[in-house]
């Protein structure tokens, strides 16, 4: 009984954290942060105010649009805890989440050639990694590399077999 209560508390806390992160990302405005403009919004227009503005600013700066995977992952953890199906947070799963963020932001980065737009959508990591891959592998090679990393990371995060994921989402897959 005690473990069920702890799982419920963990689940509610994860859901709250995921919703706070999601709300801060959705309502992000560059003018809320003083280092983007000389006349910042006072008070910030972000739904989570100052904390949300900085949280969203940092995550979007680092990972770009792939930052939206962070609240999705945290919400998924919260639902798992509430269902009393406590997830196993292993090192490969956490590593897979980081690779998932980096590979998705790199896919976005390699798709965009304008540096200003690339930075705002792919983040600093996605922009740098995609530039490196583009210089050494070209655009097609970069796509192959990042999509492969994304699929492998998705398998690590969900702890499902990759073919099982495709079979579940893509119907029956026949090889040969």
C-alpha positions in Angstrom: 0.0 0.0 0.0 2.8 2.4 0.8 4.5 1.8 -2.6 1.2 2.7 -4.3 0.9 6.0 -2.5 4.5 6.8 -3.3 3.9 6.0 -7.0 0.8 8.3 -7.0 2.8 11.1 -5.4 5.6 10.6 -7.9 3.1 10.5 -10.7 1.4 13.7 -9.7 4.8 15.5 -9.3 5.9 14.3 -12.7 2.7 15.4 -14.3 2.9 18.8 -12.7 6.5 19.3 -13.7 5.7 18.2 -17.3 2.8 20.6 -17.5 4.9 23.5 -16.2 7.6 22.8 -18.7 5.1 22.4 -21.5 3.3 25.6 -20.6 6.6 27.5 -20.4 7.7 26.2 -23.8 4.3 27.0 -25.5 4.2 30.5 -24.2 7.8 31.4 -24.7 8.5 35.0 -25.9 12.0 36.2 -26.6 11.1 39.6 -25.2 10.6 38.1 -21.7 14.4 37.7 -21.3 16.7 40.6 -20.8 19.6 39.2 -22.7 17.4 39.1 -25.9 16.3 42.7 -25.8 17.0 45.9 -24.0 13.4 46.4 -23.0 12.1 43.1 -21.6 8.5 42.4 -20.8 7.8 43.3 -17.2 6.2 41.1 -15.9 7.1 38.3 -18.4 4.2 37.2 -20.7 5.2 33.6 -20.2 2.4 31.5 -18.5 5.0 30.4 -15.8 6.4 34.0 -15.6 10.1 34.4 -14.9 10.9 30.8 -14.2 9.1 29.6 -17.3 10.8 32.3 -19.5 14.3 31.2 -18.4 13.5 27.5 -18.5 12.0 27.7 -22.0 14.8 30.1 -23.1 17.6 27.7 -22.0 16.0 24.6 -23.4 15.1 26.2 -26.7 18.6 27.7 -26.9 20.2 24.3 -26.4 17.8 21.9 -28.2 15.5 24.1 -30.3 12.1 22.5 -31.2 13.2 19.1 -29.9 12.8 20.6 -26.4 9.1 19.6 -26.7 10.2 16.0 -26.2 11.2 16.9 -22.6 7.7 17.5 -21.2 6.3 14.6 -23.3 8.8 12.3 -21.6 8.1 13.7 -18.2 4.3 13.4 -18.7 4.8 9.8 -19.9 6.7 9.1 -16.7 3.9 10.6 -14.6 1.2 8.5 -16.3 3.3 5.4 -15.8 3.7 6.1 -12.1 -0.1 6.8 -11.7 -0.9 3.5 -13.4 1.4 1.9 -10.8 3.7 0.7 -13.6 6.8 2.4 -12.3 9.3 3.0 -15.1 12.8 1.8 -14.8 15.0 4.9 -15.2 18.3 3.2 -16.3 21.4 4.9 -17.6 20.7 3.7 -21.2 17.2 5.2 -21.1 18.4 8.6 -19.9 21.2 8.4 -22.5 18.6 7.5 -25.1 16.6 10.6 -24.2 19.6 12.8 -24.7 20.5 11.2 -28.0 16.8 11.5 -29.0 16.9 15.3 -28.3 20.2 15.8 -30.1 19.3 13.7 -33.2 15.9 15.3 -33.7 17.4 18.8 -33.3 20.1 17.8 -35.8 17.5 16.6 -38.3 15.9 20.0 -38.0 19.3 21.7 -38.3 20.4 19.8 -41.4 17.1 20.6 -43.1 17.6 24.4 -42.8 20.4 26.3 -44.6 19.8 29.8 -43.1 21.9 30.1 -40.0 19.5 32.4 -38.1 16.5 30.2 -38.7 18.6 27.1 -38.0 19.6 28.4 -34.6 16.1 29.3 -33.6 14.6 26.0 -34.6 17.5 23.5 -34.0 19.2 25.1 -31.0 22.9 25.5 -30.5 23.5 21.7 -30.3 21.4 20.8 -33.3 23.0 23.6 -35.4 26.6 22.6 -34.5 26.1 18.9 -34.9 24.2 19.3 -38.2 26.9 21.6 -39.6 29.6 19.1 -38.7 27.6 16.2 -40.3 26.8 18.3 -43.4 30.5 19.1 -43.9 31.7 15.5 -43.6 28.7 13.5 -44.8 26.6 15.8 -46.9 22.8 16.3 -46.4 21.8 12.8 -47.4 24.4 11.2 -45.2 23.4 13.5 -42.3 19.8 12.5 -42.7 20.7 8.8 -42.6 23.0 9.3 -39.6 20.5 11.3 -37.6 17.4 9.2 -38.4 19.3 6.1 -37.5 20.3 7.7 -34.1 16.8 8.8 -33.6 15.3 5.3 -34.2 17.9 3.7 -31.9 17.4 6.3 -29.2 13.6 5.8 -29.5 14.2 2.1 -28.8 16.3 2.9 -25.8 13.8 5.3 -24.3 10.8 3.1 -24.8 12.7 -0.1 -24.1 10.9 -1.7 -27.1 12.3 -3.5 -30.0 12.7 -1.2 -33.0 10.8 -3.6 -35.3 8.1 -3.9 -32.6 7.7 -0.1 -32.6 7.4 0.0 -36.4 4.9 -2.9 -36.4 2.8 -1.1 -33.8 2.7 2.3 -35.5 3.1 1.2 -39.1 1.0 -1.9 -39.4 2.6 -5.2 -40.4 6.1 -5.0 -41.7 7.3 -7.7 -43.9 11.0 -8.2 -44.5 11.7 -10.5 -47.4 
